[in-house]
Amino acid sequence: MTDAFATRAVHAGTPPDPITGAIAPTISPSVNHVYDPESGGFSANDVSDMTAKPFVYARWTNPTVRMLEQRVADLEEGETALASASGMAALATLFLGNLRAGDHLIVSDVCYPGVRELASQLLPGLGIEVSAVNLSQPEALRDALRPETRLVHAETPCNPILRLTDLHVVAEITHEAGALLSVDSTLATPVATRPLAHGADVVMHSATKYLNGHGDAMGGVLIGAADIIEPLRATWGVRLGATLDPRAAALILRGIDTLVPRVETASRNTLSVAEILEASGVVERVIYPGLASHPQYDLAMRQMDLGGAVLSFRTRDVIEDARRLYRNLRLVRYAVSLGHQHANLCLLKTDDLMSSTYHLPQTEEEEYRIWAGNGVLRLSVGLEDPDDIAQDILSALEP
Ligand SMILES: Cc1ncc(COP(=O)(O)O)c(C=O)c1O
């Protein structure tokens, strides 16, 4: 019998310690584990069966990190997972492990800026060709695919405009072309969307966000079939050395214990804040997948069990309003991260993103500006009372 999602979110990967009976995950700081020289356990190329000889040297994995890997693999309905020191480390492992000189990567034209900069500014120097494509338009993906395309990397909802990608459609087109589909599902969380069930090959999370949920640990995870994930561990996972610290793994596991009620509450709160801001007359546009005004609301209803806990909004003068918010907010923190128990907000200025990161051609930039105007104020809603959060923002915006 398979337990329900909420039960697995508390129990998966963390049985009581077989020696001590401890229920809380044991933080294992040991770098070394005794191994049998006959077992061949120290071969970097032989990490395919983690259950037979899981622990040798902590850069491969570690007992506490392994509990986290098993928990997230279970929640995303994947066979296995690889944890890294940050979301960016997970993405670097994914890209470097799957792509060689001459290969082609398609990345969502709008996504977390660090991902887009890694793909578009660093990978070409290694001989990897990269195309940035609006993955909400299947035709654009079809046009961009080449015989050398190895990987398509999507992000849904995408940071910062919360545009969605239809994963079923994109998976089908990607697979027809013989490529793999990876999905950054950080903003959705496994509570809202499980991309592997929609046809993706790899799911990625910045565990720094909702999985940890409290803003006190960084981490990243990649989840998928063992024949995709374990070769990544054996190559770039081990060689890059961006290993997750077991203490951070324990904090992230502690966070996942409350993932379901946190994301459900924060998502409900976000819908309330979105409705208040939309009705206020102060805000020019609110973008939130859970609002009927979202241009892809039907897709959100099909693909997401919840609207998530990030909304973006813009005002007539977002640049001056960002200054006002920074000066006047009482509860919401003016800060870049998201997915924590408390609300954070910051401005993502369109001109800055275009010149530093996205470099979109004119028609795509115009399309982006239909969503974002001169910039969006991205609000990560927390567990506070939604009326307090909406009121804090509206009061702070008063001239
Ligand atoms: C959607 C998304 N992906 C990836 C990352 C990178 O994760 P990290 O900061 O843990 O490296 C972030 C961080 O903000 C993010 O929002």
Ligand as a Chemical Component Dictionary entry (heavy atoms), coordinates in Angstrom:
data_LIG
# 
_chem_comp.id                   LIG 
_chem_comp.type                 NON-POLYMER 
_chem_comp.pdbx_formal_charge   0 
_chem_comp.three_letter_code    LIG 
# 
loop_
_chem_comp_atom.comp_id 
_chem_comp_atom.atom_id 
_chem_comp_atom.alt_atom_id 
_chem_comp_atom.type_symbol 
_chem_comp_atom.charge 
_chem_comp_atom.model_Cartn_x 
_chem_comp_atom.model_Cartn_y 
_chem_comp_atom.model_Cartn_z 
_chem_comp_atom.pdbx_ordinal 
LIG C1 C1 C 0 13.590 29.053 -9.541 1  
LIG C2 C2 C 0 14.975 29.031 -8.964 2  
LIG N1 N1 N 0 15.852 28.136 -9.420 3  
LIG C3 C3 C 0 17.120 28.064 -8.937 4  
LIG C4 C4 C 0 17.558 28.937 -7.972 5  
LIG C5 C5 C 0 18.976 28.849 -7.468 6  
LIG O1 O1 O 0 18.987 28.234 -6.230 7  
LIG P1 P1 P 0 20.122 28.505 -5.087 8  
LIG O2 O2 O 0 20.030 29.941 -4.699 9  
LIG O3 O3 O 0 19.763 27.527 -4.025 10 
LIG O4 O4 O 0 21.437 28.182 -5.740 11 
LIG C6 C6 C 0 16.671 29.889 -7.455 12 
LIG C7 C7 C 0 17.132 30.841 -6.413 13 
LIG O5 O5 O 0 16.532 31.871 -6.185 14 
LIG C8 C8 C 0 15.341 29.937 -7.971 15 
LIG O6 O6 O 0 14.448 30.845 -7.532 16 
# 
loop_
_chem_comp_bond.comp_id 
_chem_comp_bond.atom_id_1 
_chem_comp_bond.atom_id_2 
_chem_comp_bond.value_order 
_chem_comp_bond.pdbx_ordinal 
LIG C1 C2 SING 1  
LIG C2 N1 SING 2  
LIG C2 C8 DOUB 3  
LIG N1 C3 DOUB 4  
LIG C3 C4 SING 5  
LIG C4 C5 SING 6  
LIG C4 C6 DOUB 7  
LIG C5 O1 SING 8  
LIG O1 P1 SING 9  
LIG P1 O2 DOUB 10 
LIG P1 O3 SING 11 
LIG P1 O4 SING 12 
LIG C6 C7 SING 13 
LIG C6 C8 SING 14 
LIG C7 O5 DOUB 15 
LIG C8 O6 SING 16 
# 
